């Protein structure tokens, strides 16, 4: 029995409109996987199905060999964390308190945060360079800053799996590559399985494996070397939208 995510023949429709069609793949601990496709191909829908936000799907979703339907919200929160591309903006909490909330699944009912919880937050703050944001109110941050804080909350939770919906959106190119590098390092050092939705094919060169969705189905799956070719990119995104670059060598 694998300790990872297993998806088999996943189908999902909304108001009788098919959004996912026969999706099957796996994600193991320590894997760093990119999920690509044009708008409307089903990327965000897939992430929400995997975390139970979108229910009434057909097919099988298992975390560690346990059906998603049999996991309580608290049990699931200790296994996987989801970072949306656009989080709520009405939070009045300072960033330091937002980050501590990432430890909530590990704190008992009416429990208080321990010294260890605060140490975990401090490490993530240093990793993502959030020091200057700690006393600022979340809703007053820029989109890029909010994105980094939401990522920080997920990393603070120390789940074994992390799902990210466009983690590099609203970031300049330098910060995009920095975030991808940090995520890859976490994946390898901590054995964290990461599935990240991307729009930039060139950033996908930094990943172990790629899943490309097209027309609600998995169109291609494999390493960047296997998947990134001009013919397939033109077929999915349109001719000349992306220029093929060589996969990154670590």
N, C-alpha and C positions, 0 to 999 in steps of 0.2 A: 504494500500500500504506500503510495507516494504521499509525502507530507505537503505537497504543493496544491496548486489549483488545477482541476481537471474540468473541462467544458466539453460536452458531447451533444451534437445535433441541437444546438440552441436556436430556438425560433421565438420571435417576439413581434407582436402586432399591436398597434394603437389605433382605436376606432376603425378596425378592419383594414388598416394600412400596414402591410408587412414592413418591419424595420430591420429585422435580423433574420437570416435564412440559412439554417444548417451550419451554424458556427461550431467548430470543434478545434480545440487547441489545449495546451497545458502550459503552466508556468511553475517552475521549481524554485526553491530557495537558492539565492545567489545568482539567479538569472537576471539579465538586464535587457529588456525587450521593448522595442518601439512599435507603436500601433499607428499606421498611416492610412490616409485615404482622403478623398475630397469631402467637402461639407455635405452632410446628408447621407454619407455612406454607412453610418451606424456606429461610429467610434464612441461617442459619448453615451449613447444608448447601451452599448455593450458594458461599459464601466458601471453604469447604474444597475444593470441586471446582475452583475457579479457581486454587488454589495447589497442587493435586496431592495434598493430604492424603487426599482421597477419590477413589479410582481406579475404573476399570471403568465409567466413564460412557459414554453414547452421545451423539453430536453432536460439535460442534467448539468447542474453546477455543483461541484464538490470542493470543499476546502479540507485538505488533510483526510480525504476519504469520507467526510461527513457531508451529507446533503445540505445545501444552503438553507433549505426549508426547515431543517431540524436544529439550526443554530439560533440561539437567542441573540438579540441585539448586542448585549454585553459580551457574549462569547465571540461574536463576529468582530466587535470593536477591538478585541485583543489579538485578532488574527490579521486583519487587513484595515488599512486606512485609505480614504479617498480624498484627493485634493482636487476640488473643482476649479475650472478656469476662471470663474467669476463667483466669489463668495459674497455673503451678505455684507452690506455696507453700513448697517444701522447700529453695529456694536459700539457702545460707548466705553468699553473697557480699555485700559492701557494695554499696550502690547505685552508687557511682562505677565499680566494676568491672563491674557489670551493664550500665551504659550503654556502656562501652567494647566489650563483646561485640557491640554493634550494628554495630561496624566490622569484625567478623570476615570477612565476605565479601570485603572489599577488602584484606585482609592475606594475603600468600602463606603457603604451608605453612611452619610453624615461624617465620614472620615476627614482627616486633614492631611495636607501635603507634608511629606517628610523631608528631611534634609537631603535624602537621596533624590527625591523628585526635583528639588531645587538645583542640585548638581547636574542632573540630566539636562534641565533647561539651560543652565549656564554653558554646557558643552555645545548645545545646538546654537545658542546665541553666537558663540565664538565661531562656529563652523560657517554660519550663514552671514556673519558680520552684521548682526542686528543690534549692536550695542546702542547706536544713536537713536534707535526707534523705541526703546523699552518704555520710556515714560510718555510717549505720544499715544493719543487715542486712535484706535484702529480705524474708525470711520474717516479720520482726517488724513490718512495715508494716501499716497499715489497708488495707482493700480499695480505697478511693479512692486512697490513695497508691500502691499497687501498680499500679493502672490508669494513673496518670500516668507511672510508671517504665517500664511496658511501651510506652506511647506514645513516651516518650523514646528507648527502644532502637530503635524503628522509624524515628523521625525521624533519629537518628544514622546509620542505614544509608544515608540519602540515595538511596533508590530513587525511580524515576519514578512509581510507583504505590503506593498505600497502601489496604489493605482493613482496615476496623475493625468488630469485632463489639461493638456497644453501647459505644462509647468514653466515653459519659457516665454509664454505670452506676456506682452507688456514690458519685456526686458530688452535692453540693448544687446547687440551681438556679443560683447565681451562678457556680460553677466549671463547670457544664455549658455555660452560654452562653460563658464565657471560652474553653473548649476548642474549641467550635465556631468561634468567631471566629478563633482561632489557626490552626485547620485550613484555614479558608477563605482566610486571608491566605497561607498556605504554598501552597495550590493555585494562587492567582493569581500570586504573586511568583516561585515556583520552577517553575511549569508542572507541578505534581504532580497526577496524576489520583487522586481519592479517592472510594472507595465505602464508605459508613458505614451499618451497620445501626442503626436507631433504633426506639425504642418510642414516643417522645413526638412526636406529629404536629406540635406547635407548634414544636419545634426544627427540623423539616424546612423551615420557612419560610425559613431562612437559606441553603438550598442552591439550586444552579442548576436541578437536575432531581431528580425523584423516580421511583422504581420501587416499585410496590406489589404485593406477592405475596399471592395468595389462592388457597387450594386447590391449591398447588404450581405455579401458573402466574402470569405477569405479568398482573395485573388492570388496572392503569393505569400509564401512563408519560407524563411531561411536566413542565412547570414547576410550581412550587407553585400558581401562579394557576390552571393548567389542571386540576390533580389534586385540590387541597384543596377539596372541597365536601361539604356535610352529607349528601347522599344517598349518595355513595360511601363516606364514612366510616362511616355507619350500616350499610351493607351489609357492609363488611369487619370492623368492630370490634363491631358491635352498636349498637342505637339509643341515642343520648344519651351514649355513652362519651366522645366528644371533641366539644368545641365549636369550630367553625371560627373561626380568627383570620385577619386579613389577612396575606398574605405580606409578609415583611420587605423594605423598600426600602433598598438600599445607597446 
